[in-house]
Each structure stands twice: as structure tokens, then as C-alpha cells.
Amino acid sequence: MSAKNKKSYAFYSKTQENINRRGTMHCDDGKLNRKVKHNIYENLNGEELVVTEVTSDPNYVSRFKDAVSLGEVKQWVRVVFW
């Protein structure tokens, strides 16, 4: 199966989102990167979902206890920064 046809499964965790807020900003080529709050993905019904984690493993278990499975997603839409 090609990477293009690989299924992706999304999760959301408020804990993970807040950890991203406290994280440090990294510097690449002298430019500061903004802190990522979460990403927006489109699900199979065309709805936009707030996502903090994506995996190709349908049996994946997040390390964040408050993570909620959002099901299969078909494409990344945009990133949301703090």
C-alpha cells in the first residue's frame, strides 16, 4: 500500500495541547518557530476536526489518558498556533 493510500486515525487530548503551549520554541536558520496548539484535519464526512495526534495504527493507544479517538481522517487542513 502506498503512503497516499495509508489510513490515518486522529486523537485529541487537552493535556497534550497544553503541553505544547509550555514547550520551548526552536530556532531554525535564525528564525523562531511558533508553538503549535493543534492541527485541523478533515474527516471522511468533510468535517474539520481539532487534532493533537495522528497515527496509521488502528489499534494505537495514546499515552495521554484524556485522549479521545476521533476516527479516521482523510487529509490535513491547517495548523493552529498559540
Helices and strands as residue ranges (DSSP letters): G 3-5, E 8-12, H 14-22, E 27-28, E 31-32, E 36-43, E 48-51, E 53-55, E 68-81
